[in-house]
Structure formats: C-alpha cells, structure tokens
Amino acid sequence: MFRLFTSQRAATAVLAISAALLGGCADKNVPPASSTQGGRAASAAEVTTDTGTKSAVPTPAGAPAAAAAPSPAGAQATAPSTDAVLPAGELPKRSHRDSVALASMTKPDSALDRKWPVKMPEPLPGAIFPATRVIAFYGNPLVKKMGVLGEYPKDEMLARLDKEVARWAKADPSHPVQPALHLIVTVASDNPGKNGLYRTQMFDSLTNTIYSWAKAKHALLFLDVQVGKSSVQAELPRLRSFLENPDVHLGIDPEFAMATSGMVPGKKIGTLDAKDINWAVKFLDDIATSKNLPPKILVVHRFTRKMVTNARDIRFTPHVQVVMDMDGWGPPWLKFDSYHDYVKAEPVQFTGFKLFFHNDTKKGDLMLTPSEVLRLNPRPLYIQYQ
C-alpha cells in the first residue's frame, strides 16, 4: 500500500514536470531550453547534445517519488517544517498509527536484528561508511519539481543543505556529517526519442557545473541514472571520466528501468536484478582499483520488493560500498513499514532513507526529524532530501 500512489504519481509527473524540464536552466553554462507559462506542459525543444547531434528534450517520466503531485508555486514557504514549530530536540506529536509503526521498528526483532550489521571486511582508508553519515540534496537544476537541488537558486539551496547538515550533526554527534549533491544525469522519459530508449542524457557541462558547486562546499557528488529502456551496462560507461574523481559516486534507480516490462517509464514501476547491480559494482570496483581511489558508493533506490529482484545475490567489494535507499514518500508509518520490508528485511550492506520536503508533508504530516529517523534499526547512514 506504500506505493498506492506510485502509478498515479508517475502519470501525474509526466504532465506536471514536462514544462519544468523545458523551462530553463540554473546556470548559463547549461544548454538553454524553451520556456513555458503557468506550469502548463510544453512541446519538446530541440537541443544540441555533447556529440553534436540534435535530439528532442522529452517529457521526463516523473521526478522519482516526490513529483506525484508537485507543490504549487510558493508551497515551500508554507509547507510544515519541524524547525519552525518545534523546540530544538523535541519530537513532534504523531498519530497512533505512526507511533506504533516507529515503536515496531525500534523494538528487538531477533530474526532480522541478527543480520545487522552486515558482515564485511574492515573499511579501506578513505571509506565514507560506516564512520560518516552522508546528507544529500537530490534533483536536477533544469527541473524545479524533481527535487530540492533544482528547486531553489544555487546559494539558497546550498544554505539549506548547510542547515540540514547541522541538524544531523547535532542529532548524532557520534557520526561526522558529509554533505553531498545527488544529480540526476540520465532522466527517464515518456518520449522515446530518436533512439527509442525513453531516456535523456544530461550535458556534461551540466554535470561539471554541479560538480563545481559540490567541490566549493567540500561535498560529494552522486550521479544518478534512470535508464528507461536502455540498460545499466549501456549507460554507465559515459560517466567513467566523472567517476574517476575520488569524490564522485553513483546512484541507480530501478523505478525507471523498463527493459524487463517493455512499458513506458512512468506507466509502471520498473525493476533491476542483482546481476545489473553487480555489474555496476564491478564497474565501480574497476575504477577504484585502477585509479587507486578510496571506496566508491553505489546508492540503489528501492520502495517495492519487485524493484530489486534477487537482492540477496547483490555483492559488494572492499572498493564499493552499496547503499539500499528507502526511496518513498507518504506518512511516517508508511515510510517505516517500507524501510522494514524492503531494506531491513533484505540486508545488502548499508541503508539509506529519503525525505521529501513537500510530498511527505502534503497531507499535513510534519516531515520526520533526524531524531526520529535515527531511532530506526539499522540506522541509515545515507540520507537523501528531495
């Protein structure tokens, strides 16, 4: 039931984000796109790709998770904020259902608790986990409604990231906090494009721009891939030059991997198998070992069981740290239950938890606080805000 909204949100996002993708860019170095009026959908615009060819900018298949029903203009000013209404350190009042769900996540669960922490080699020098927690802002600066990374002007967005980093550092002083920007570099689309792959690759110039923002903040950069009807194996090699930097890591989103179903992205939840994820692990492992880099991080988004098949067969290496990220929006009880069923119950290596500034609060709930998320077992070490 957690993703009852999923098919609806994806379909809605096809309409709601089309104008946003075409509505402009956050930096003059980013290729311009046509403008729209009043949030209405616009026709595709012709842009020149990095290879010099031309292709239509397709309507994205949906901002992952948070774009089901985008907040109206100005909503960010009025959305509930725990910072605005709670004294420091105080937990919000929750519904009975939310409280029961959180209690069930914190009480001893002998069968599952024995599986955590996952057995693994001692972390190599330079490894981020488990000593450090990552706080990432997710999105694409071409699309305001795909996440906080693109919703606000650069300086305001980075100031908001600083604020969240400080909140997490205060909530758990035992874990230093590492800021990060999580950029969607391949966007799934409901438009097949000239190659029929239902995905659009962002310009390298856009990636370089966001990388410069990250480096200026001593933040990590994650490159996120929605493969559409392409494949992980086909999409990752073009990112190799970026991933050869020690502070650049990878995210893959099975929700928009449609090769198995043959469906258009956004019409059905996609899926990736352990063999696809293991290919990405090996790809990152080869980079880390050949370039003598600290361990790479691979973030895998998940909010249903079928999104990641044969999860028990996912392998990690000393050079690659795999995070299974609970990527779903809804009331607290729904998020807790999904974390239990799709992350805790199928251990991989490390865990992540996603928070949505708008969609988690659209029904009047306060967004989960760091203190509440830290009550989960296992404690998430990767936190993503959209």
PESULKA-V459274 format. One record per residue. N is the residue number from 1. RES is the residue in one small letter. OMEGA is omega in radians with two decimals (NA if undefined). Layout:
N_RES_OMEGA ; N_RES_OMEGA
//
This chain:
1_m_-3.11 ; 2_f_-3.08 ; 3_r_2.99 ; 4_l_-3.13 ; 5_f_-2.91 ; 6_t_-3.11 ; 7_s_3.13 ; 8_q_-3.11 ; 9_r_-3.13 ; 10_a_3.14 ; 11_a_3.12 ; 12_t_-3.10 ; 13_a_3.11 ; 14_v_3.14 ; 15_l_-2.97 ; 16_a_-3.03 ; 17_i_-3.09 ; 18_s_3.13 ; 19_a_-3.10 ; 20_a_-3.14 ; 21_l_-3.11 ; 22_l_-2.92 ; 23_g_3.12 ; 24_g_-3.10 ; 25_c_-3.05 ; 26_a_-3.07 ; 27_d_-3.10 ; 28_k_3.11 ; 29_n_3.13 ; 30_v_-3.12 ; 31_p_-3.11 ; 32_p_3.08 ; 33_a_-3.08 ; 34_s_-3.10 ; 35_s_3.10 ; 36_t_-3.12 ; 37_q_2.97 ; 38_g_3.08 ; 39_g_3.14 ; 40_r_3.11 ; 41_a_-3.14 ; 42_a_3.09 ; 43_s_-3.12 ; 44_a_3.13 ; 45_a_3.10 ; 46_e_3.10 ; 47_v_3.10 ; 48_t_-3.12 ; 49_t_3.13 ; 50_d_3.13 ; 51_t_3.09 ; 52_g_3.10 ; 53_t_3.11 ; 54_k_3.10 ; 55_s_3.13 ; 56_a_2.99 ; 57_v_-3.06 ; 58_p_3.00 ; 59_t_3.11 ; 60_p_-3.10 ; 61_a_3.10 ; 62_g_3.01 ; 63_a_-3.08 ; 64_p_3.02 ; 65_a_-2.93 ; 66_a_-2.97 ; 67_a_-3.08 ; 68_a_3.10 ; 69_a_-3.01 ; 70_p_3.13 ; 71_s_3.09 ; 72_p_-3.14 ; 73_a_3.12 ; 74_g_-3.06 ; 75_a_-3.10 ; 76_q_-3.12 ; 77_a_-3.04 ; 78_t_3.14 ; 79_a_-3.14 ; 80_p_3.14 ; 81_s_3.12 ; 82_t_3.12 ; 83_d_-3.02 ; 84_a_-2.97 ; 85_v_-3.07 ; 86_l_2.96 ; 87_p_-3.12 ; 88_a_3.07 ; 89_g_-3.10 ; 90_e_3.10 ; 91_l_3.14 ; 92_p_3.04 ; 93_k_-3.11 ; 94_r_3.06 ; 95_s_3.11 ; 96_h_-3.11 ; 97_r_3.10 ; 98_d_-3.10 ; 99_s_3.13 ; 100_v_-3.12 ; 101_a_3.13 ; 102_l_3.12 ; 103_a_-3.13 ; 104_s_3.12 ; 105_m_-3.07 ; 106_t_3.11 ; 107_k_-3.13 ; 108_p_3.12 ; 109_d_-2.90 ; 110_s_-3.07 ; 111_a_-3.11 ; 112_l_-3.09 ; 113_d_3.12 ; 114_r_-3.12 ; 115_k_-3.09 ; 116_w_-0.14 ; 117_p_3.13 ; 118_v_3.10 ; 119_k_-3.11 ; 120_m_3.09 ; 121_p_3.03 ; 122_e_-3.11 ; 123_p_3.11 ; 124_l_3.07 ; 125_p_-3.14 ; 126_g_3.14 ; 127_a_3.13 ; 128_i_-3.09 ; 129_f_0.07 ; 130_p_-3.02 ; 131_a_-2.99 ; 132_t_3.03 ; 133_r_3.12 ; 134_v_3.05 ; 135_i_-3.00 ; 136_a_2.98 ; 137_f_-2.95 ; 138_y_3.00 ; 139_g_-3.13 ; 140_n_-3.06 ; 141_p_3.05 ; 142_l_-3.00 ; 143_v_-3.09 ; 144_k_-3.02 ; 145_k_3.08 ; 146_m_3.10 ; 147_g_-3.02 ; 148_v_3.13 ; 149_l_-3.14 ; 150_g_-3.03 ; 151_e_-3.05 ; 152_y_3.00 ; 153_p_-3.02 ; 154_k_-3.03 ; 155_d_3.12 ; 156_e_3.12 ; 157_m_-3.12 ; 158_l_3.08 ; 159_a_3.09 ; 160_r_3.08 ; 161_l_3.09 ; 162_d_-3.12 ; 163_k_-3.14 ; 164_e_3.09 ; 165_v_3.14 ; 166_a_3.14 ; 167_r_-3.13 ; 168_w_3.10 ; 169_a_3.11 ; 170_k_-3.09 ; 171_a_-3.12 ; 172_d_-3.12 ; 173_p_-3.12 ; 174_s_-3.14 ; 175_h_2.97 ; 176_p_-3.08 ; 177_v_3.12 ; 178_q_3.09 ; 179_p_3.14 ; 180_a_2.95 ; 181_l_-3.06 ; 182_h_-3.00 ; 183_l_3.03 ; 184_i_-3.08 ; 185_v_3.02 ; 186_t_-3.00 ; 187_v_3.07 ; 188_a_-3.01 ; 189_s_3.01 ; 190_d_3.11 ; 191_n_-3.06 ; 192_p_-3.04 ; 193_g_-3.08 ; 194_k_-3.12 ; 195_n_3.09 ; 196_g_-3.05 ; 197_l_3.07 ; 198_y_3.06 ; 199_r_3.10 ; 200_t_3.09 ; 201_q_3.13 ; 202_m_3.08 ; 203_f_3.01 ; 204_d_3.13 ; 205_s_3.09 ; 206_l_3.13 ; 207_t_3.12 ; 208_n_3.13 ; 209_t_-3.12 ; 210_i_3.07 ; 211_y_3.11 ; 212_s_3.07 ; 213_w_-3.11 ; 214_a_-3.11 ; 215_k_3.14 ; 216_a_-3.14 ; 217_k_-3.05 ; 218_h_-3.13 ; 219_a_2.99 ; 220_l_2.99 ; 221_l_3.01 ; 222_f_3.07 ; 223_l_-3.03 ; 224_d_-3.03 ; 225_v_2.98 ; 226_q_-2.87 ; 227_v_-3.08 ; 228_g_3.10 ; 229_k_2.98 ; 230_s_-3.11 ; 231_s_3.04 ; 232_v_-3.08 ; 233_q_-3.13 ; 234_a_-3.00 ; 235_e_-3.02 ; 236_l_-3.06 ; 237_p_-3.13 ; 238_r_-3.12 ; 239_l_-3.01 ; 240_r_-3.08 ; 241_s_3.08 ; 242_f_-3.08 ; 243_l_3.06 ; 244_e_3.01 ; 245_n_-3.04 ; 246_p_-3.09 ; 247_d_3.13 ; 248_v_-3.06 ; 249_h_-2.93 ; 250_l_2.96 ; 251_g_3.05 ; 252_i_-3.00 ; 253_d_-3.13 ; 254_p_-3.11 ; 255_e_-3.07 ; 256_f_3.04 ; 257_a_-2.90 ; 258_m_-3.08 ; 259_a_-3.11 ; 260_t_-3.08 ; 261_s_-3.06 ; 262_g_-3.11 ; 263_m_3.04 ; 264_v_3.10 ; 265_p_-3.12 ; 266_g_3.12 ; 267_k_-3.12 ; 268_k_3.10 ; 269_i_-3.12 ; 270_g_-3.10 ; 271_t_2.95 ; 272_l_3.12 ; 273_d_3.09 ; 274_a_-3.11 ; 275_k_3.09 ; 276_d_3.14 ; 277_i_3.10 ; 278_n_3.06 ; 279_w_3.11 ; 280_a_3.10 ; 281_v_-3.14 ; 282_k_3.11 ; 283_f_3.13 ; 284_l_3.13 ; 285_d_3.12 ; 286_d_3.13 ; 287_i_-3.07 ; 288_a_-3.10 ; 289_t_-3.10 ; 290_s_-3.13 ; 291_k_3.14 ; 292_n_-3.10 ; 293_l_2.97 ; 294_p_-3.11 ; 295_p_3.07 ; 296_k_3.05 ; 297_i_3.01 ; 298_l_3.09 ; 299_v_3.10 ; 300_v_-3.14 ; 301_h_3.13 ; 302_r_3.00 ; 303_f_2.97 ; 304_t_-3.14 ; 305_r_-3.04 ; 306_k_3.10 ; 307_m_3.12 ; 308_v_-3.13 ; 309_t_-3.14 ; 310_n_-3.09 ; 311_a_-3.13 ; 312_r_-3.12 ; 313_d_3.11 ; 314_i_-3.12 ; 315_r_3.03 ; 316_f_-3.13 ; 317_t_3.08 ; 318_p_-3.09 ; 319_h_3.14 ; 320_v_3.11 ; 321_q_-3.04 ; 322_v_3.10 ; 323_v_2.98 ; 324_m_-2.98 ; 325_d_3.09 ; 326_m_-3.01 ; 327_d_3.14 ; 328_g_3.12 ; 329_w_-3.12 ; 330_g_3.11 ; 331_p_-3.08 ; 332_p_-3.07 ; 333_w_-3.12 ; 334_l_3.12 ; 335_k_3.10 ; 336_f_-3.11 ; 337_d_-3.13 ; 338_s_3.08 ; 339_y_3.13 ; 340_h_-2.97 ; 341_d_-2.98 ; 342_y_3.13 ; 343_v_-3.11 ; 344_k_-3.03 ; 345_a_3.12 ; 346_e_-3.03 ; 347_p_3.01 ; 348_v_3.06 ; 349_q_3.10 ; 350_f_-3.08 ; 351_t_3.09 ; 352_g_-3.11 ; 353_f_-3.08 ; 354_k_3.13 ; 355_l_-3.06 ; 356_f_-3.11 ; 357_f_-3.08 ; 358_h_-3.00 ; 359_n_3.06 ; 360_d_-3.06 ; 361_t_-3.00 ; 362_k_3.12 ; 363_k_3.11 ; 364_g_3.09 ; 365_d_2.94 ; 366_l_3.08 ; 367_m_3.13 ; 368_l_3.13 ; 369_t_3.03 ; 370_p_-3.13 ; 371_s_3.12 ; 372_e_-3.13 ; 373_v_-3.12 ; 374_l_3.06 ; 375_r_3.11 ; 376_l_3.08 ; 377_n_0.04 ; 378_p_3.12 ; 379_r_3.12 ; 380_p_3.10 ; 381_l_3.05 ; 382_y_3.14 ; 383_i_-3.10 ; 384_q_3.08 ; 385_y_3.09 ; 386_q_NA
//
